[in-house]
Amino acid sequence: MAKFWNFVLFQAGWFACILGAANEQVLWPVICTLLYLAIHIWRSEHSNLELKLILKAVIFGVSADTLIANLGFLYFKDAWPSAYLSPIWMWTLWALVASTINGSLSWLRGRPWLGAALGAIAGPMSYEAGIRMGAGSWGPNGQLGGLVLLAIVWGVAMPLFFYWHRRHVGSNPIQNQ
């Protein structure tokens, strides 16, 4: 049942942040989503490890999105905190994705090629959906290039997040007992 709620709350957070960005009203969607993430981490069996995974995923995602945007392939609406960084609502979405690694996406554990394939397909589709809902637009360098870059980023991200999870769990003596 926890995996079901993880999926439902991921979707709710995604829609809230996208609609908030589209309407330039991201404060409450971000706060509510971060509240869910705090509860998710607190309720996690290994809170410290879950927090580390989420922070690494956010750093990875912010770096990738910022690069793609600065290369002119993607434009984010409601660009706070800086026009040169991906916006905070995207940071929140990356954290949400990381929260599914031990939840609704745990069935991908041990299947890196499937994770890469699903990431390379679902990641760009998610951005396209967000753009169609008004949360951004394709930049002057075009949609095709942006989709290709996003497919690469997400094709790497999913197996990487599972690798990070496995590495953290493997180094935790409590988990290994």
VEXROLUM-237499 format. One record per residue: residue in three letters; x, y, z of N, C-alpha, C in turn. Coordinates in steps of 0.2 Angstrom, whole numbers, always signed. Layout:
N
  resn   n.c1   n.c2   n.c3  ca.c1  ca.c2  ca.c3   c.c1   c.c2   c.c3
   ALA      X      Y      Z      X      Y      Z      X      Y      Z
...
***
This chain:
177
  resn   n.c1   n.c2   n.c3  ca.c1  ca.c2  ca.c3   c.c1   c.c2   c.c3
   MET     +4     -6     +0     +0     +0     +0     +4     +6     +0
   ALA    +10     +6     +3    +15    +12     +4    +17    +14     -3
   LYS    +18     +9     -8    +20    +10    -15    +15    +14    -18
   PHE     +9    +12    -17     +3    +15    -21     +3    +22    -19
   TRP     +3    +24    -12     +3    +31    -10     +9    +35    -12
   ASN    +15    +32    -13    +20    +35    -15    +19    +37    -22
   PHE    +16    +33    -26    +15    +34    -33     +9    +40    -34
   VAL     +4    +39    -30     -1    +44    -30     +1    +51    -28
   LEU     +5    +51    -22     +8    +58    -20    +13    +61    -25
   PHE    +17    +56    -28    +22    +59    -33    +18    +62    -39
   GLN    +12    +59    -41     +8    +62    -46     +5    +69    -44
   ALA     +3    +69    -38     -1    +75    -35     +5    +81    -35
   GLY    +11    +79    -32    +16    +84    -32    +18    +86    -39
   TRP    +18    +82    -44    +20    +84    -50    +15    +89    -53
   PHE     +9    +87    -53     +4    +91    -56     +3    +98    -52
   ALA     +4    +98    -46     +4   +104    -42     +9   +109    -44
   CYS    +16   +106    -44    +21   +110    -46    +21   +113    -53
   ILE    +18   +108    -58    +18   +110    -65    +12   +116    -66
   LEU     +7   +115    -63     +1   +120    -63     +3   +126    -60
   GLY     +7   +125    -54     +9   +131    -51    +14   +135    -55
   ALA    +18   +132    -58    +23   +136    -63    +19   +139    -69
   ALA    +15   +135    -72    +11   +138    -77     +7   +144    -75
   ASN     +5   +144    -69     +1   +150    -67     +6   +155    -63
   GLU    +12   +154    -63    +17   +158    -59    +15   +159    -52
   GLN    +13   +153    -49    +11   +153    -42    +14   +146    -39
   VAL    +21   +146    -38    +24   +140    -36    +25   +139    -28
   LEU    +24   +144    -25    +25   +144    -18    +22   +139    -14
   TRP    +15   +138    -14    +11   +133    -11    +12   +126    -13
   PRO    +13   +125    -20    +14   +118    -22    +21   +116    -20
   VAL    +26   +120    -20    +33   +118    -18    +33   +117    -10
   ILE    +29   +121     -6    +29   +120     +1    +26   +114     +3
   CYS    +20   +112     -1    +16   +106     +1    +20   +100     -1
   THR    +23   +100     -7    +27    +95     -9    +33    +93     -5
   LEU    +37    +99     -3    +42    +98     +2    +40    +95     +9
   LEU    +34    +97    +11    +31    +94    +17    +30    +87    +16
   TYR    +27    +85    +10    +27    +77     +9    +33    +74     +9
   LEU    +38    +77     +6    +45    +74     +6    +48    +73    +13
   ALA    +47    +78    +17    +49    +78    +24    +46    +72    +27
   ILE    +40    +71    +26    +36    +66    +30    +39    +59    +27
   HIS    +40    +59    +20    +42    +53    +17    +49    +51    +20
   ILE    +54    +56    +21    +60    +55    +23    +60    +52    +31
   TRP    +56    +56    +34    +55    +54    +42    +52    +47    +43
   ARG    +47    +45    +38    +44    +39    +39    +49    +33    +36
   SER    +54    +35    +32    +58    +30    +29    +62    +26    +34
   GLU    +63    +19    +33    +66    +15    +37    +73    +17    +39
   HIS    +76    +20    +34    +83    +23    +34    +83    +30    +32
   SER    +81    +35    +36    +80    +42    +34    +86    +45    +32
   ASN    +91    +44    +35    +98    +47    +33   +100    +45    +26
   LEU    +99    +39    +24   +101    +36    +17    +96    +39    +12
   GLU    +89    +39    +14    +84    +42     +9    +86    +50     +8
   LEU    +88    +53    +13    +89    +60    +12    +95    +61     +8
   LYS   +101    +57     +9   +106    +57     +4   +105    +56     -3
   LEU   +101    +51     -4    +99    +49    -11    +95    +55    -14
   ILE    +90    +58    -10    +86    +64    -13    +91    +70    -14
   LEU    +95    +71    -10   +100    +77    -11   +104    +76    -17
   LYS   +107    +70    -18   +111    +69    -24   +107    +69    -30
   ALA   +101    +67    -30    +96    +67    -36    +95    +74    -38
   VAL    +94    +78    -33    +92    +86    -34    +98    +89    -37
   ILE   +104    +88    -34   +110    +91    -37   +111    +89    -45
   PHE   +110    +82    -46   +111    +80    -53   +106    +83    -57
   GLY    +99    +83    -55    +94    +86    -59    +95    +94    -60
   VAL    +96    +97    -55    +97   +105    -56   +103   +106    -61
   SER   +108   +102    -60   +114   +103    -65   +112   +102    -72
   ALA   +109    +96    -73   +107    +94    -80   +102    +99    -83
   ASP    +96   +101    -79    +91   +106    -81    +94   +112    -83
   THR    +99   +115    -78   +102   +121    -79   +106   +121    -86
   LEU   +110   +116    -87   +114   +115    -93   +110   +115    -99
   ILE   +104   +111    -99   +100   +111   -105    +97   +118   -106
   ALA    +95   +121   -101    +92   +128   -102    +97   +133   -104
   ASN   +103   +133   -101   +108   +138   -103   +110   +136   -110
   LEU   +110   +130   -113   +111   +129   -120   +106   +131   -125
   GLY   +100   +133   -122    +95   +136   -126    +90   +131   -129
   PHE    +90   +125   -125    +85   +120   -128    +78   +120   -124
   LEU    +78   +123   -118    +73   +123   -113    +72   +130   -110
   TYR    +66   +132   -109    +64   +138   -105    +59   +136   -100
   PHE    +61   +138    -93    +56   +136    -88    +53   +143    -86
   LYS    +46   +142    -85    +42   +148    -82    +43   +148    -75
   ASP    +42   +154    -72    +43   +156    -65    +50   +153    -62
   ALA    +55   +157    -65    +62   +155    -64    +66   +156    -58
   TRP    +62   +157    -52    +65   +159    -46    +69   +153    -44
   PRO    +75   +153    -41    +79   +159    -38    +83   +163    -43
   SER    +84   +160    -49    +88   +164    -54    +87   +162    -61
   ALA    +87   +166    -65    +86   +165    -72    +92   +160    -75
   TYR    +97   +160    -72   +103   +155    -74   +103   +148    -71
   LEU    +98   +147    -66    +97   +140    -64    +90   +138    -65
   SER    +90   +131    -65    +83   +128    -66    +79   +131    -59
   PRO    +72   +132    -60    +69   +134    -55    +67   +130    -49
   ILE    +66   +132    -43    +65   +128    -37    +59   +123    -38
   TRP    +54   +124    -42    +49   +119    -43    +52   +113    -46
   MET    +57   +114    -51    +60   +108    -54    +65   +105    -49
   TRP    +68   +108    -44    +72   +105    -39    +67   +100    -35
   THR    +61   +103    -34    +56    +99    -30    +54    +93    -34
   LEU    +53    +93    -40    +51    +87    -45    +57    +82    -45
   TRP    +63    +84    -45    +69    +80    -45    +69    +76    -38
   ALA    +67    +79    -33    +67    +76    -26    +61    +71    -26
   LEU    +56    +73    -29    +50    +68    -29    +52    +62    -33
   VAL    +55    +63    -39    +57    +57    -42    +62    +52    -38
   ALA    +66    +55    -34    +71    +51    -30    +67    +48    -25
   SER    +61    +51    -22    +57    +48    -17    +54    +41    -20
   THR    +54    +40    -26    +50    +34    -29    +55    +28    -30
   ILE    +62    +30    -29    +67    +24    -30    +66    +19    -25
   ASN    +64    +20    -19    +63    +15    -14    +55    +14    -13
   GLY    +51    +17    -17    +44    +16    -16    +41    +13    -23
   SER    +37    +17    -26    +34    +15    -32    +38    +12    -38
   LEU    +44    +14    -38    +49    +12    -44    +54     +7    -41
   SER    +53     +4    -35    +57     -1    -32    +58     -7    -37
   TRP    +52     -8    -41    +52    -14    -45    +58    -14    -50
   LEU    +61     -8    -51    +66     -7    -56    +73     -9    -53
   ARG    +73    -10    -47    +80    -12    -44    +83    -18    -47
   GLY    +89    -18    -49    +92    -23    -52    +91    -24    -59
   ARG    +88    -19    -62    +86    -19    -69    +88    -13    -72
   PRO    +95    -11    -72    +97     -5    -75    +96     -3    -82
   TRP    +95     -8    -86    +94     -7    -93    +87     -5    -94
   LEU    +82     -8    -90    +75     -6    -91    +74     +1    -88
   GLY    +78     +2    -82    +77     +9    -79    +80    +14    -84
   ALA    +85    +13    -88    +88    +18    -92    +83    +19    -98
   ALA    +80    +13   -101    +75    +14   -106    +69    +18   -104
   LEU    +66    +16    -98    +60    +19    -96    +62    +27    -94
   GLY    +68    +28    -91    +70    +35    -90    +70    +39    -96
   ALA    +73    +36   -102    +74    +39   -108    +68    +41   -112
   ILE    +63    +37   -110    +56    +38   -113    +52    +43   -109
   ALA    +51    +41   -102    +46    +44    -98    +49    +51    -96
   GLY    +55    +52    -95    +58    +58    -93    +56    +64    -98
   PRO    +58    +63   -105    +56    +68   -110    +49    +69   -110
   MET    +45    +64   -110    +38    +64   -110    +35    +69   -105
   SER    +38    +68    -99    +36    +72    -93    +37    +79    -94
   TYR    +43    +81    -97    +44    +88    -99    +40    +91   -104
   GLU    +38    +86   -109    +34    +88   -115    +27    +90   -112
   ALA    +24    +86   -107    +18    +87   -104    +18    +93   -100
   GLY    +23    +94    -96    +24   +101    -92    +24   +107    -97
   ILE    +27   +106   -103    +27   +112   -107    +20   +113   -110
   ARG    +17   +108   -112    +10   +108   -115     +5   +111   -110
   MET     +7   +110   -103     +2   +113    -98     +4   +120    -96
   GLY    +10   +123    -99    +11   +130    -99    +17   +131    -94
   ALA    +21   +126    -91    +26   +127    -86    +33   +129    -89
   GLY    +33   +129    -96    +39   +131    -99    +38   +131   -107
   SER    +44   +131   -110    +43   +130   -118    +50   +128   -120
   TRP    +50   +126   -126    +56   +124   -129    +60   +130   -131
   GLY    +67   +130   -130    +71   +136   -132    +72   +137   -139
   PRO    +76   +142   -141    +77   +143   -148    +81   +138   -152
   ASN    +85   +133   -148    +88   +128   -151    +84   +122   -153
   GLY    +78   +122   -151    +73   +117   -153    +71   +112   -149
   GLN    +65   +109   -151    +62   +104   -147    +66    +97   -148
   LEU    +67    +95   -154    +71    +89   -155    +77    +88   -151
   GLY    +81    +93   -151    +88    +93   -148    +86    +93   -140
   GLY    +81    +96   -138    +80    +96   -131    +77    +89   -128
   LEU    +73    +86   -133    +71    +80   -131    +76    +74   -131
   VAL    +81    +75   -136    +87    +70   -136    +91    +71   -130
   LEU    +93    +78   -128    +97    +79   -122    +93    +76   -115
   LEU    +87    +77   -115    +83    +75   -109    +83    +67   -109
   ALA    +82    +64   -115    +82    +57   -115    +89    +54   -113
   ILE    +94    +57   -114   +101    +55   -112   +101    +56   -104
   VAL    +99    +62   -102    +99    +64    -95    +95    +59    -91
   TRP    +89    +57    -93    +85    +53    -89    +87    +45    -90
   GLY    +90    +44    -96    +93    +37    -97    +98    +36    -92
   VAL   +102    +41    -90   +108    +40    -86   +105    +41    -78
   ALA   +100    +45    -77    +98    +46    -71    +95    +40    -67
   MET    +90    +37    -70    +87    +31    -67    +92    +26    -64
   PRO    +96    +23    -69   +101    +18    -66   +106    +21    -61
   LEU   +107    +27    -62   +112    +31    -57   +109    +31    -50
   PHE   +102    +33    -50    +99    +34    -43    +99    +27    -40
   PHE    +97    +22    -44    +97    +15    -41   +104    +13    -38
   TYR   +109    +15    -42   +116    +13    -40   +118    +17    -34
   TRP   +116    +23    -33   +117    +27    -27   +114    +24    -21
   HIS   +107    +22    -22   +104    +18    -17   +107    +12    -15
   ARG   +109     +8    -20   +113     +1    -18   +119     +3    -14
   ARG   +123     +8    -17   +129     +9    -13   +128    +12     -6
   HIS   +123    +16     -5   +122    +18     +2   +119    +12     +6
   VAL   +115     +8     +4   +112     +2     +7   +118     -3     +9
   GLY   +122     -4     +4   +128     -8     +5   +133     -6    +10
   SER   +133     +1    +11   +138     +3    +16   +135     +4    +23
   ASN   +128     +2    +24   +125     +3    +30   +125     -4    +34
   PRO   +128     -4    +39   +129    -11    +43   +122    -13    +45
   ILE   +118     -8    +47   +111    -10    +50   +107    -13    +45
   GLN   +107    -11    +39   +103    -13    +33   +106    -21    +31
   ASN   +112    -22    +32   +115    -28    +30   +114    -34    +35
   GLN   +111    -33    +40   +110    -38    +45   +104    -42    +44
***
